[in-house]
Amino acid sequence: MQRLGYGALAYLVPTFALGFVWHLVLFKDQYAALGVYRHDVIIPFGFVSMAIQSVFFAWVFDRSFGPSSASTAQLGFRFAALGAVLSWSFTTLAVAAKNVMSSVPDYLLIESAFTLAQWAFVGPLMAYAHVKAGRRSPST
């Protein structure tokens, strides 16, 4: 249970922090120009969504990557690659396919960049969290 808790936090904390700053501060004007998001963003819904994702991704890491003998860095990179592709497919591509926006290419660019930045943090943190929880010994 501790592994899942640490793993979930390793996803939730950076994803929420980066998501908030990225979407509502740094690139607020770009998203407003795209016209894809509501003006009164419901932050608690986003947080709950991320909390659910955090438990899922922590579970996937624990079951699929935790038992590996690869180094912590290798696990972090592999998990980041998997997580980025999955996240990109069900957030970036799905939103671009369903929502009205002023520029699909601009949306794909900014959200793809977000996904890469997110998983550059989350993948290594998930691997580190599992090391700290004692699942595996660090080999980096």
MIMAR-489998 format. One line per 3 residues: for each residue x negated, y negated, z of C-alpha. Coordinates in nm, 2 decimals, decimal comma. Example, Ala and Ser with C-alpha at 12.3 -4.5 7.8 and 13.67 -1.06 7.14 Angstrom:
<atoms>
-1,23:0,45:0,78; -1,37:0,11:0,71 .
</atoms>
This chain:
<atoms>
0,00:0,00:0,00; -0,29:-0,24:0,07; -0,43:-0,18:-0,28 .
-0,09:-0,28:-0,43; -0,07:-0,58:-0,20; -0,41:-0,71:-0,29 .
-0,36:-0,63:-0,65; -0,03:-0,81:-0,66; -0,18:-1,12:-0,49 .
-0,47:-1,11:-0,74; -0,21:-1,15:-1,02; 0,04:-1,37:-0,85 .
-0,18:-1,65:-0,70; -0,38:-1,74:-1,01; -0,09:-1,68:-1,25 .
0,14:-1,91:-1,06; -0,13:-2,18:-1,00; -0,25:-2,17:-1,36 .
0,11:-2,15:-1,50; 0,22:-2,45:-1,29; -0,07:-2,67:-1,38 .
-0,09:-2,56:-1,75; 0,28:-2,59:-1,83; 0,39:-2,87:-1,60 .
0,08:-3,09:-1,57; -0,20:-3,05:-1,83; 0,02:-2,97:-2,13 .
0,35:-3,11:-2,02; 0,38:-3,34:-2,31; 0,29:-3,07:-2,57 .
0,56:-2,84:-2,43; 0,81:-3,14:-2,43; 0,73:-3,20:-2,80 .
0,79:-2,84:-2,88; 1,13:-2,86:-2,72; 1,12:-2,50:-2,61 .
1,17:-2,54:-2,23; 1,45:-2,69:-2,03; 1,39:-3,04:-1,87 .
1,47:-2,91:-1,52; 1,25:-2,61:-1,50; 1,37:-2,37:-1,23 .
1,04:-2,30:-1,06; 1,17:-2,03:-0,82; 1,29:-1,82:-1,11 .
0,94:-1,84:-1,26; 0,79:-1,74:-0,92; 1,02:-1,44:-0,88 .
0,94:-1,33:-1,24; 0,57:-1,35:-1,16; 0,62:-1,17:-0,83 .
0,79:-0,88:-1,01; 0,51:-0,88:-1,28; 0,25:-0,88:-1,00 .
0,38:-0,56:-0,84; 0,41:-0,39:-1,18; 0,06:-0,48:-1,30 .
-0,09:-0,39:-0,96; 0,08:-0,05:-0,98; -0,05:0,00:-1,34 .
-0,40:-0,09:-1,24; -0,39:0,14:-0,94; -0,26:0,43:-1,14 .
-0,46:0,38:-1,46; -0,78:0,20:-1,38; -0,83:0,25:-1,00 .
-0,96:0,60:-1,02; -1,22:0,52:-1,29; -1,59:0,55:-1,23 .
-1,65:0,24:-1,45; -1,81:-0,07:-1,30; -1,58:-0,33:-1,15 .
-1,67:-0,57:-1,43; -1,58:-0,31:-1,69; -1,25:-0,24:-1,53 .
-1,17:-0,60:-1,50; -1,25:-0,66:-1,87; -1,05:-0,35:-1,98 .
-0,75:-0,44:-1,77; -0,77:-0,80:-1,88; -0,75:-0,68:-2,25 .
-0,46:-0,46:-2,18; -0,27:-0,72:-1,97; -0,33:-1,00:-2,22 .
-0,19:-0,79:-2,51; 0,11:-0,68:-2,31; 0,18:-1,03:-2,17 .
0,13:-1,19:-2,51; 0,38:-0,95:-2,67; 0,66:-1,00:-2,41 .
0,61:-1,37:-2,34; 0,45:-1,55:-2,63; 0,58:-1,34:-2,93 .
0,92:-1,27:-2,78; 0,98:-1,64:-2,69; 0,87:-1,75:-3,03 .
1,10:-1,50:-3,19; 1,41:-1,60:-2,99; 1,39:-1,97:-2,90 .
1,44:-2,28:-3,10; 1,12:-2,50:-3,10; 0,98:-2,77:-3,31 .
0,67:-2,57:-3,42; 0,63:-2,19:-3,38; 0,26:-2,21:-3,48 .
0,19:-2,48:-3,22; 0,37:-2,27:-2,95; 0,19:-1,96:-3,05 .
-0,14:-2,14:-3,02; -0,08:-2,30:-2,68; 0,07:-2,00:-2,52 .
-0,19:-1,76:-2,66; -0,45:-1,99:-2,50; -0,26:-1,97:-2,17 .
-0,25:-1,59:-2,19; -0,62:-1,57:-2,25; -0,70:-1,81:-1,97 .
-0,46:-1,63:-1,73; -0,61:-1,28:-1,80; -0,97:-1,41:-1,78 .
-0,89:-1,48:-1,42; -0,65:-1,19:-1,34; -0,83:-0,90:-1,49 .
-1,15:-0,94:-1,29; -0,96:-1,04:-0,97; -0,74:-0,72:-1,00 .
-1,06:-0,51:-1,02; -1,22:-0,69:-0,73; -0,90:-0,66:-0,52 .
-0,91:-0,29:-0,56; -1,27:-0,28:-0,46; -1,20:-0,48:-0,15 .
-0,91:-0,26:-0,06; -1,15:0,04:-0,06; -1,00:0,24:-0,35 .
-1,34:0,26:-0,52; -1,69:0,15:-0,44; -1,82:-0,15:-0,63 .
-2,07:-0,05:-0,90; -2,14:-0,39:-1,06 .
</atoms>
